[in-house]
Amino acid sequence: MRRNHILALSILTFALVLPFLLASRASEDLLAVWIAAQSFYGERLDLVYPVTDPVFTMQPPSKEWIVMATELEHDGQIFPYLYPPIWAALIAPLTAFLDFDTVERIFNLLNPLLLVACSWLAWRALRSPMPALQFIFIGQILYYGTTIGGIAVLQNQPQIIVAFLTLLTIERSRADAQIAAGAALALAAAIKLYPVLYAPILLARGQTRAFLAFLSIGCALGLTSIVLAGWPLHVVFLDAVAGVANTVMRVPAAYGLDTVLAWLLPKDGMNYVTATSLDPDAHAGWYVMSRPLVWSLAIRTTLLACLALSFLRALAISEGALYESLWPATIIALALLSPLAWCYYFIAPLAFAPSLLSTYGRHTGTALLLVIALLVSIPLLQFNQKLLFLDGDMISFFGFVSMLLLLAAFGLSHRWTHPKSGTRNKNTGAHRRLRSIPSDDR
């Protein structure tokens, strides 16, 4: 019976994954990294980062980016580069002898493999009683059936690497390989800054070596970046990051609290920005506005409260609850409070989602996963593009609700499996099997 179940999952997985593997990738986000590296190599540092005064508009720095994208035979949207200078500096020499098509083919293969690795790392971190293949197949179905993984693959999003490194941090932390955990987190934070917010959990769990490794390797990467790219470019980068933090944007592919609140505001108070695209039939765009001071203070206060709560919970809860509940719930909560919580910011916590079948039981867990996935499903997005029965604000709202449900499912999972009353939950047997699986914490 189990063999038939895994066979059915494998067929469904390949049916979902194959169209993405065969599809032409837009690779807009990878293109931004490459053009920034080309600009750095050509000593055009003014073309590396976008202008964010007074707000972030998601436009490339200059029309010269359009020329460079045309020369690379790109035919889609053009987005700006918003990663630390070290990556533009390190990739810059490659632009002298590699072409973008070769790099794109490498990432076309690498990113799907990294998504498989994400599921495998989550399975190891959870010490899941579910067979590894079953867990991985369900994870890939959730990735490729939803915008969370699907859009990331089509855009060749560097966020996939960040998610992989985040999950590697969590898995190595559970294995008590503290230096590796700290190193992985430092590298993740060197690509996207926000993983630095996860470091207090390591400290709260008494993993001092992991925390110190994170600090030392992170500082080394920062100093290397300054040596390679120079301090002035870092000032421009930090200005761009501050610009993003002070901007509110209405865009369907973002699921954060900022975006949902922005859809409630009248368009008259916002500026419309037309997307920069080489596709003559494209008519995309978005509304932006400067984030009000009171709004910023409220969001940042909530973010600090979440960090404090996460730290205090990490001090008190069991090891099982840390990995089954706190880690994925914390990642989701912090992502929802980030300035632009793109759908692919939730790749890492979604990797833990198959565990809900073990936590809540087959029927309840399946119902939870179906609802969570349906709200952010690729078919829903495709039908909406054809029929236009939902506005962009509803797509964002559905994504926000989906991630709130996933947050609640993880947050309540330990209470479900360890009720305070003396009654025996029907899932406790599964969790005894989970705890009986030997770990490599030795």
C-alpha positions, 0 to 999 in steps of 0.5 A: 500500500505504501509503495503504491502511495509513493508511486502515485506521489512520484507521478504527480510530482513529475507531472508538476515539475516537468513543465517547469523543467521544459519551460523557457525561464524568464530568469529576470532576477538572475539577469539583474545579478548578471547585468550588475556584475557586467556593470561592475566589471566595466567600472560603471559603479553608477549602474550597479544599484537603482535610485531609491529617492524618495521611494523604491520603484523596482526600476533598473538604474538606467536605460543602459540596462535595457541596452545590455538586456537587449544584447543578452537577447532578454525578452521579458521584464528587467528588475534592479539588483539589490544584493550586497556588492560582494556578489557583483564583484565576485561574479564580475570577472566571469562576465569576461569569458562566460555568456549569460546563456551558459549561466542560465543553463547552470541555474536551470539545473541547479535550482530544481536540485536545490529545491529537492535538497530543501525538502531533504534538509527539512526532513532531516531537521524534523527527524520525521517519521515519514519516509524520506521519498514521500516527504520529498515528493510532497514537498516538491508538489507544494513547491511546483504547484504554488507560486512560492516555488514555481515563480522562483524557478521560472525567475531563477531566483537567488532566494532559492539558494538563501532558502537552502542555506537557511534549511542547512543552518537548521539541519546542521544546528539539530545535528550539533554541527555548530560551525557549519550551522553558523557558516551557512547562516552567515552566507545566507545573510551575505546574500539577503540581509534578513537571515541575520534575524534568525541568529538569536535562536541559535544563541537562545539554544546555547549554541554559542559556537554556531553564533560565534561562527556566524558573527566571525564568518559574517564579519569576514564576508563583510570586510571582503565585500568592502575590500573588493567593492569599496565603501562608497558602493556599500553606501549606495547599497545601504541607501537602496535597502533603506529605500525598500524599507521605506516603500509600500508597494501594491504588487500581486506576487508579494504576500506580506502585511505591508502589501495587504494593507497597501491594497486597502489604500486609494490609488490616488495617494500612490504613484503608478510605475510601469514595468520596464520590459522588452516584451512589447505586449507586456502592460505590467505595473505597480503602485508605490508610495512612501511608507508613513512614519507611524506605519513604519514604527508599528511594523518595526515594533511588531517585528521586534516583538516577534523576535523577542517572543521567538527568543523567549520561546527558544529558551523554554521549549523542547528540541522537538518543538523547536524544529517542528514549530518554532523555526518554521513559524518564526521564518514565516512571521518575520517574512510577513513583516518584511517590507516586500515579502515576495512569494518566494520568501516562504520557500524555507518554511514551506519545506516543513509543511509535509510534517503537518500530515504526521502532526495533525493526522492524514485527514486533517493534515491533508485538508490543511495542506490543500487549503494552504496550497490552493490559495497560492496555487499556480492553477488559481493564478493561471485561471485568474490571468485568463478569466480575470475574476480576481483583482491583484489585491485578492491574489496578495490577500490569498497569499497572506491568508495562506501563510497565516494558516501555515504559521498557525498550523506550525504554531499550534502543532506542538499543542496538538501533539502534546495536549495538556489534558490527560487524554491521549492524542491519536498522533502521539504514537507517530511522535514516539516513532519520530523521537525514536529515530536516531539522530547524528547529534553525537 
